[in-house]
Structure formats: C-alpha cells, structure tokens
C-alpha cells in the first residue's frame, strides 16, 4: 500500500491533523465507512463516534468526534468536527461527569430548544462512553 | 499662570498616565498576536466549510426545496442586525466606527420602511446605540471572549439567530464588525448571513477536477445541518476578526497616547524650568536693587 490518502481533521478553532495515511474509518451518519485512496467523492454528515486512522494495517490513532461533516475526494478526506479528542485522552471520570450533567440538563429542560440541546449532549456523552468502553476491555 | 508646585504635580500625573498607556500598549500588542494567531487557526475550518457549501449549493442550484437559510424567505421586510463591538473602551475609533456604520445602516433601512431588530455583542455597542435604538434590541451579549473566544459562544449566538429565523422573526440577517487589516487599520464590514451569499466555487488550486459528490444522507439533509453550522462559523469568524481589530486599535490608540503624553511632559518641563528660572531672576533683581538702594 504505497498510495496514501490525505487526511485532515479540522475543528472550528484550528486544524488538528493533516497527514497522509493509509486509511481512515469515519463514523458517517449512515454507518461507518473506510476511506482509502481513490474513494468516490462524497459528502456526508458524521455522527458522534470514533475516527480510526490506519497505518501499515494497524490503527495508529483513534479520535473521538462529537459529530460534524466529512468530505471525501479521491485524494483527500476532510472531517469538520465539532469537537475532537483523542480517545487516549478521554478518561472514565470526565466522561461519567459529562453523562451525568447531560442527563441532569435533560431533566431540567423546560423548553423544546433546551431539550433538544440536552438530548444532543446526551448522545455525545453516550458515544464518548462507548468509545472509551471499546478501547479498554 | 500656574505655580511651580502645580506644574510639578501635573508633570508627575502625566508621567504616570504615560506609564499606564504604555503598559496597555504592551498588553494589547501581546493580545493582538494571540488574537491574530487564533484568527488564522480558525481559517482552515471556514475555508473547507465554504468549499463543501459551494459544492452543495451548486448541486442544489435551481431546485426548489432548498433550505430557507440559503434562499431566504423571499421577503425583505424585517432585518436583523448583529453588531459586534468590544466590552472595553480606550481603543480609539474602534467602537465609534461600528456604531456610526450601524446607525447609518439602520436609519437607511428604516427610511425604506423596513423593520429592524438588533442583537448587540459587546458592552460598548449596546450602550452607545441604546438611546436611539434601544427599543429594537432583541438580545445583548457581553463578556464574550474574555478568556479567548470559544466556538461555543459563537454557537450560542448562532442558535439564537437560527431559532429566530425558524420562528419567522426576520428575513435578512447582517453582521456588522471590524475586519482586521493591520494594527493600524480596521475595516468596518457589513456581511449578510441570511440568506447566504454563496461563494462561487472556484476551481481547486490543486487542479483537481471538480468532483461530482455523492451525498449521504441527502443533499437537503446535509445542507439543513450545514447551514446553521456555517452561520456559527461566520459569527465565530467575525468575533475573532473583531477581537484582533480591537487589540490592534487599542495598540495604536495607546501608542498615540503614550507619544502625546511624552510631548506634553516635554512642554510642561520646559514651562516648569522657564518659570523657575524667571522666579530666581526676579528674586535676584529684588535683592540687587534692594542692595543698590542702600
């Protein structure tokens, strides 16, 4: 596998990653997809989940994203993430607190807007927990 | 003619003012550097989002059913204006020029019989526009970016704008902010956010053939997600630009103030020395003429 795909992970604040990799697996809203070089051009939304970067047949990095968008072209994968954390930087306590806060916010929500926001936060927190669970075992 | 003591006190006071202004200049300079680098760091996201939007918009062009955030409501009656100013003063004409531009814009719109609503960001703009347009305020924000501007803050504001739009509370949204050009020049910019002025899709600089994308889920669904997001990004960008401009303006203003204080100290010192000399001469003359009279 000599051909590589240019992977870019961008958050609103800054460009997080820009490197050539063998493959990335992105949690698309319609299911995970792996992007190899010469993937068909595609634009998709991303659900909260883990992006896995593959190099030399192995996962070299796992990054949690809280949703966003991905643009895939033949030579490039760009992910616009709302929030991105390396899975190795997540910890159980932080995630548990976040989950609890999200649940509390949902209970306290009294308008549609706050309820939707709280639900979104809860989904993100759950996904985060799942991401953490998947790595520990 | 102020007495010697008065002059001395004034010199001391101007000197301490100069110390303050020069310290503020230093602070502004270092904040400016930080603000500039965060503005630059935010650029890739905005660029890529623009690219995606361009692709989406061109594939949806001419079709009905495009989201209203993109196409507008088809009316032009109610305008929402987001005014971005700073919380603090002492930054030269920074807030003044925004306020002036806003005032002109609002008066113009009102003369055309449009309804205007205002969201202010920053204490200064809120206070300065309140007397004339206070009744038009729908929301005011302050304390944004006290510890660096976070995207979440821009997102909050964007949420508010989107909710208002969905409720049909306005047709056109414009943001007024200072675009950063250099430390000495900031450009007041009026940017229309809703309906979105879609950037022309330029040919990629890498020479890639403009690809026909597949969309997952549908174009409409992605666009419906992407547009509010884009709104937040645009607001975020204007906050960053405005922050960099503020620091630049403050740096220049404080630089001028420091220089003026220096000039003032010089002229006061000359006056002080002259009058001291005059007084000595006068005393001498008195003594000598007293001695001669004997």
HADDOCK unambig.tbl for C-alpha pairs under 7 A between the chains (distance, minus, plus):
assign (segid A and resid 10 and name CA) (segid B and resid 45 and name CA) 5.69 0.50 0.50
assign (segid A and resid 11 and name CA) (segid B and resid 45 and name CA) 6.33 0.50 0.50
assign (segid A and resid 12 and name CA) (segid B and resid 42 and name CA) 5.72 0.50 0.50
assign (segid A and resid 12 and name CA) (segid B and resid 45 and name CA) 5.51 0.50 0.50
assign (segid A and resid 12 and name CA) (segid B and resid 151 and name CA) 6.55 0.50 0.50
assign (segid A and resid 13 and name CA) (segid B and resid 41 and name CA) 6.21 0.50 0.50
assign (segid A and resid 13 and name CA) (segid B and resid 42 and name CA) 4.79 0.50 0.50
assign (segid A and resid 13 and name CA) (segid B and resid 151 and name CA) 6.76 0.50 0.50
assign (segid A and resid 14 and name CA) (segid B and resid 41 and name CA) 4.49 0.50 0.50
assign (segid A and resid 14 and name CA) (segid B and resid 42 and name CA) 4.90 0.50 0.50
assign (segid A and resid 15 and name CA) (segid B and resid 41 and name CA) 6.56 0.50 0.50
assign (segid A and resid 15 and name CA) (segid B and resid 44 and name CA) 6.34 0.50 0.50
assign (segid A and resid 30 and name CA) (segid B and resid 216 and name CA) 6.86 0.50 0.50
assign (segid A and resid 30 and name CA) (segid B and resid 217 and name CA) 6.79 0.50 0.50
assign (segid A and resid 41 and name CA) (segid B and resid 211 and name CA) 6.35 0.50 0.50
assign (segid A and resid 41 and name CA) (segid B and resid 212 and name CA) 6.60 0.50 0.50
assign (segid A and resid 41 and name CA) (segid B and resid 213 and name CA) 4.79 0.50 0.50
assign (segid A and resid 41 and name CA) (segid B and resid 214 and name CA) 6.13 0.50 0.50
assign (segid A and resid 42 and name CA) (segid B and resid 213 and name CA) 4.56 0.50 0.50
assign (segid A and resid 42 and name CA) (segid B and resid 214 and name CA) 4.33 0.50 0.50
assign (segid A and resid 42 and name CA) (segid B and resid 215 and name CA) 5.64 0.50 0.50
assign (segid A and resid 43 and name CA) (segid B and resid 213 and name CA) 6.31 0.50 0.50
assign (segid A and resid 43 and name CA) (segid B and resid 214 and name CA) 6.17 0.50 0.50
assign (segid A and resid 43 and name CA) (segid B and resid 215 and name CA) 5.04 0.50 0.50
assign (segid A and resid 43 and name CA) (segid B and resid 216 and name CA) 6.41 0.50 0.50
assign (segid A and resid 44 and name CA) (segid B and resid 215 and name CA) 5.73 0.50 0.50
assign (segid A and resid 44 and name CA) (segid B and resid 216 and name CA) 4.64 0.50 0.50
assign (segid A and resid 44 and name CA) (segid B and resid 217 and name CA) 6.56 0.50 0.50
assign (segid A and resid 44 and name CA) (segid B and resid 222 and name CA) 6.89 0.50 0.50
assign (segid A and resid 45 and name CA) (segid B and resid 216 and name CA) 6.91 0.50 0.50
assign (segid A and resid 45 and name CA) (segid B and resid 222 and name CA) 6.28 0.50 0.50
assign (segid A and resid 80 and name CA) (segid B and resid 45 and name CA) 6.74 0.50 0.50
